[in-house]
Amino acid sequence: MKTVSIEVRPGEPHEAAAIADVHRVSWLQAYGGIIPHRPLVRMVHRRDETWWRKATRGPATLLVVDVAGTIAGYATLGLSRARALPQEGEIYEIYLRPEYQGIGLGRVLFGEAKSLLKSLGCEGLVVWCLEDSANARNFFHSAGGRDIAEGMEDFGEKHLKKVGFVWS
């Protein structure tokens, strides 16, 4: 029997290319058909290796899930940007490569991100997702989130509703 190591830890600058690749494939898979093609491609290209290298040194925390030496996913988190909500922490992004989805790694990464925010003194948590992203909505709902807020995001000429899930 072979043992596979799974580790959630802070992302490192030398992993920027791998994180950029996770971002690219996960976003194209998650948002293809929801966000118009041109804005989606622009968003993906803007967050290249250089962008992710800076993100590993930025004010937000970047966690990666490392499966046997492969960056399978990432989460970014920090203080909530939704000042009208009482929750102090926010998971800005949580994404996995498509081939690592559906096996529990998202729950592991989400749990570690949630624990880290709590250890930093944040009371409560908010996560936003596009309403049209059924996979994201189902994930956050099954993780115990309550859908209590909404807003709008603009992608080129298309306006999409976003939903805020909270945990106390």
C-alpha positions in Angstrom: 0.0 0.0 0.0 1.2 3.5 -0.9 0.7 6.5 1.4 0.1 9.9 -0.2 1.0 13.0 1.8 -1.6 15.9 1.9 -0.5 19.1 3.4 -2.2 22.5 3.7 0.4 25.3 4.2 1.2 28.8 3.2 2.1 29.2 -0.5 5.7 30.1 -1.3 7.1 32.5 -3.9 8.8 29.6 -5.8 5.4 27.9 -6.2 3.9 30.9 -8.1 3.9 29.1 -11.5 2.1 26.1 -10.1 -0.4 28.3 -8.3 -1.0 30.3 -11.5 -1.7 27.1 -13.3 -4.2 26.0 -10.7 -5.9 29.4 -11.0 -6.0 29.1 -14.8 -7.5 25.6 -15.0 -9.9 26.0 -12.1 -11.3 29.3 -13.2 -11.7 28.2 -16.8 -13.5 25.1 -15.6 -15.6 26.9 -12.9 -16.6 30.0 -14.9 -16.7 28.8 -18.5 -20.2 29.5 -19.8 -21.0 31.8 -16.8 -18.6 34.7 -17.2 -18.3 35.8 -20.9 -15.2 34.4 -22.6 -13.2 37.6 -23.1 -13.4 39.0 -19.6 -12.7 35.5 -18.2 -9.6 35.1 -20.3 -8.4 38.6 -19.4 -8.9 37.8 -15.7 -7.0 34.6 -15.9 -4.1 36.1 -17.9 -3.8 39.0 -15.5 -3.0 36.6 -12.6 0.2 35.1 -14.0 3.2 33.8 -12.3 4.5 37.3 -11.4 1.1 38.2 -9.9 1.1 35.1 -7.7 4.7 35.6 -6.6 3.7 39.0 -5.3 0.5 37.5 -3.7 2.7 35.1 -1.6 4.2 38.1 0.0 1.1 40.3 0.2 -1.2 41.3 3.1 -3.7 38.5 2.4 -2.8 34.9 3.4 -2.4 32.4 0.6 -2.8 28.7 1.6 -2.1 25.8 -0.8 -3.1 22.2 -0.6 -0.1 20.1 -1.6 -0.8 16.5 -2.6 2.4 14.5 -2.8 4.4 17.5 -4.1 1.7 18.8 -6.5 -0.1 22.1 -5.8 -3.7 20.8 -6.1 -5.5 24.0 -4.9 -5.3 27.3 -3.1 -7.3 29.6 -0.9 -6.8 33.3 -0.2 -8.1 34.9 3.0 -8.0 37.9 5.2 -10.2 40.6 6.7 -13.7 40.9 5.4 -14.2 43.5 2.7 -18.0 43.6 3.4 -18.1 46.3 6.1 -21.9 46.0 6.4 -21.6 42.4 7.6 -20.6 41.6 11.2 -18.3 38.7 10.1 -14.6 39.8 10.4 -12.9 37.2 8.2 -13.3 36.4 4.6 -12.1 33.6 2.3 -11.6 35.5 -0.9 -11.0 32.5 -3.1 -10.9 28.7 -2.8 -10.1 26.6 -5.9 -8.9 23.2 -6.7 -7.6 21.7 -10.0 -10.6 19.9 -11.6 -8.9 16.5 -11.2 -8.7 17.0 -7.4 -12.3 18.0 -6.9 -14.9 15.8 -5.3 -12.5 13.9 -3.1 -12.7 16.0 0.1 -9.7 18.3 -0.5 -11.9 21.3 -0.7 -13.4 20.6 2.7 -9.9 20.2 4.1 -8.6 23.4 2.6 -11.8 25.3 3.7 -11.4 24.0 7.2 -7.8 25.1 7.5 -8.6 28.5 6.1 -11.5 28.9 8.5 -9.3 27.8 11.5 -6.5 30.2 10.4 -8.9 33.1 10.4 -10.2 32.2 13.8 -6.6 31.9 15.2 -6.0 35.4 13.8 -8.8 36.7 15.9 -11.5 37.0 13.3 -15.0 36.4 14.6 -17.2 34.9 11.8 -16.5 34.4 8.2 -18.0 35.4 4.8 -17.4 33.8 1.4 -18.9 35.2 -1.9 -19.7 33.2 -5.0 -21.5 33.7 -8.2 -25.2 32.7 -8.0 -24.9 30.9 -11.3 -22.1 28.7 -9.9 -24.1 25.8 -8.6 -21.0 23.8 -7.6 -19.8 26.7 -5.4 -23.2 27.4 -3.9 -23.6 23.7 -3.1 -20.1 23.5 -1.6 -20.7 26.4 0.8 -24.2 25.3 1.7 -23.0 21.8 2.5 -20.1 23.3 4.6 -22.8 25.0 6.8 -22.8 28.4 5.3 -26.0 30.5 5.5 -26.8 32.5 2.3 -27.6 35.9 3.8 -26.3 38.6 1.4 -26.2 39.4 -2.3 -24.5 41.8 -4.6 -23.6 42.3 -8.3 -20.4 41.8 -10.2 -19.7 43.2 -13.7 -17.9 41.1 -16.3 -17.7 43.2 -19.5 -21.3 43.8 -20.5 -22.7 41.0 -18.3 -23.9 41.7 -14.7 -24.0 38.6 -12.5 -25.4 38.2 -9.0 -23.1 37.1 -6.2 -24.2 35.5 -3.0 -22.6 35.9 0.4 -22.4 32.8 2.7 -21.6 33.4 6.3 -20.5 31.3 9.3 -20.7 32.7 12.8 
